[in-house]
Amino acid sequence: MSRPRARRSDYLHFSTLTTRWNDNDAYGHMNNVVYYEYVDTAVNNWLRHAAQMPVPHGDIVGLVVETACTYHASLSWPERIDAGLCVTKIGRSSITYGIGLFSEGSDDAAGEARFTHVYVDEKTRRPAEIPQTLRKAAEQILRPGNN
């Protein structure tokens, strides 16, 4: 039974990542844990560039509190990956991201991830309100019908 797969149109921001030689496992495809490395990279690239967060040296930092990934198809080296990103929920101190990993040129996601950051004060590690610049950037890629 095939599961429904996310499509490119489900995401509002894209970045291109390149697989690495060591991403392949003994079966010749990208190991499942490596998908999370690409998810983390996609979110943090967006934070640095689109949201203008000084990752990793800000007063407010995002700590991962929850992740999940559904695997639909294999990715492997050498391959370019298009990482689609959207926001599915914005809270007072947290943001949940949706990430789709696509083989170059494919409209169907090879992997779909959910990734939640709780933003905290860098020194105290206590939850902090999402900075206004981050909130505005997150609202720009908020998936319609969410929040």
C-alpha positions as CSV (number, residue, x, y, z in Angstrom):
1,M,0.0,0.0,0.0
2,S,1.5,3.3,-1.0
3,R,1.3,6.3,1.4
4,P,0.4,9.8,0.2
5,R,3.5,11.8,-0.6
6,A,4.1,15.5,-0.2
7,R,4.5,17.5,-3.5
8,R,6.8,20.5,-4.2
9,S,3.7,22.7,-4.1
10,D,3.3,21.9,-0.4
11,Y,6.4,23.9,0.4
12,L,7.1,27.7,0.2
13,H,10.9,28.0,0.4
14,F,13.5,25.8,-1.3
15,S,17.3,25.3,-1.0
16,T,19.5,22.9,-2.9
17,L,21.8,20.6,-1.0
18,T,24.4,18.1,-2.4
19,T,24.8,14.6,-1.1
20,R,28.2,13.5,0.1
21,W,30.1,10.3,-0.5
22,N,29.8,9.2,3.2
23,D,26.0,9.6,3.1
24,N,25.6,6.2,1.5
25,D,25.3,3.2,3.7
26,A,26.1,-0.5,3.0
27,Y,22.9,-0.8,0.9
28,G,24.0,2.0,-1.5
29,H,21.5,4.6,-0.4
30,M,21.4,7.5,2.0
31,N,21.0,6.1,5.6
32,N,17.9,7.3,7.4
33,V,19.7,9.3,10.0
34,V,21.4,11.4,7.2
35,Y,17.9,12.7,6.2
36,Y,17.9,14.4,9.6
37,E,21.2,16.1,8.8
38,Y,19.7,17.6,5.6
39,V,16.6,18.6,7.5
40,D,18.7,20.4,10.2
41,T,20.8,22.1,7.5
42,A,17.8,23.3,5.5
43,V,16.2,24.8,8.6
44,N,19.4,26.4,9.9
45,N,20.3,27.8,6.4
46,W,16.8,29.4,6.3
47,L,17.3,30.8,9.8
48,R,20.6,32.4,8.9
49,H,19.6,33.8,5.6
50,A,15.9,34.4,5.4
51,A,15.2,35.0,9.1
52,Q,18.5,36.8,9.7
53,M,19.2,34.8,12.9
54,P,22.9,34.7,13.9
55,V,23.0,30.9,14.1
56,P,24.9,29.6,16.0
57,H,25.9,32.7,18.0
58,G,22.6,34.5,19.0
59,D,21.1,35.5,22.3
60,I,18.1,33.4,21.4
61,V,18.8,29.8,20.1
62,G,16.5,27.1,18.8
63,L,16.6,23.7,20.5
64,V,15.1,20.7,18.7
65,V,12.4,19.2,20.9
66,E,10.7,16.9,18.4
67,T,11.3,15.4,15.0
68,A,9.7,12.8,12.8
69,C,10.4,11.6,9.3
70,T,8.5,9.6,6.7
71,Y,10.6,7.9,4.1
72,H,9.2,7.3,0.6
73,A,12.1,6.8,-1.7
74,S,15.9,6.4,-1.6
75,L,18.3,9.3,-2.0
76,S,22.0,8.6,-2.6
77,W,25.4,10.0,-3.6
78,P,26.0,11.6,-6.1
79,E,22.7,13.5,-6.1
80,R,21.4,17.1,-5.6
81,I,18.5,17.4,-3.2
82,D,15.9,20.1,-3.2
83,A,14.9,20.8,0.4
84,G,11.4,22.3,0.6
85,L,10.5,24.2,3.8
86,C,7.4,25.6,5.3
87,V,6.1,26.5,8.8
88,T,3.2,24.5,10.1
89,K,2.8,26.1,13.5
90,I,4.0,29.3,15.3
91,G,3.7,29.4,19.1
92,R,5.0,32.0,21.6
93,S,8.4,30.3,21.9
94,S,8.3,27.5,19.3
95,I,8.0,26.9,15.6
96,T,7.2,23.7,13.8
97,Y,8.7,23.3,10.4
98,G,7.7,20.9,7.6
99,I,10.5,19.8,5.3
100,G,10.4,17.8,2.1
101,L,13.5,16.3,0.6
102,F,13.2,15.9,-3.2
103,S,15.4,14.3,-5.8
104,E,16.3,17.0,-8.3
105,G,13.4,17.4,-10.8
106,S,11.0,15.2,-8.9
107,D,7.7,16.6,-7.7
108,D,7.2,13.8,-5.1
109,A,9.0,14.0,-1.8
110,A,11.6,11.2,-1.1
111,G,11.3,12.1,2.6
112,E,9.0,14.3,4.7
113,A,10.0,15.6,8.1
114,R,8.5,17.5,11.0
115,F,11.0,19.5,13.1
116,T,10.1,21.6,16.2
117,H,12.4,24.3,17.7
118,V,11.7,25.8,21.1
119,Y,13.6,29.1,21.2
120,V,15.4,29.7,24.4
121,D,17.7,32.3,26.0
122,E,21.2,31.3,25.1
123,K,22.5,31.6,28.7
124,T,19.6,30.5,30.9
125,R,18.1,27.9,28.4
126,R,14.7,29.1,29.5
127,P,12.0,29.5,26.8
128,A,12.0,33.0,25.1
129,E,9.5,34.7,23.0
130,I,10.3,34.3,19.3
131,P,12.1,37.5,18.0
132,Q,10.0,39.7,15.8
133,T,12.3,39.3,12.7
134,L,12.0,35.5,13.0
135,R,8.2,35.6,13.6
136,K,7.8,37.7,10.4
137,A,10.0,35.4,8.4
138,A,8.1,32.3,9.7
139,E,4.8,33.9,8.8
140,Q,6.0,34.4,5.2
141,I,6.4,30.6,4.8
142,L,3.4,29.5,7.0
143,R,1.5,26.8,5.1
144,P,-2.0,28.1,4.3
145,G,-4.6,26.7,6.7
146,N,-2.1,26.4,9.6
147,N,-2.0,28.3,12.9
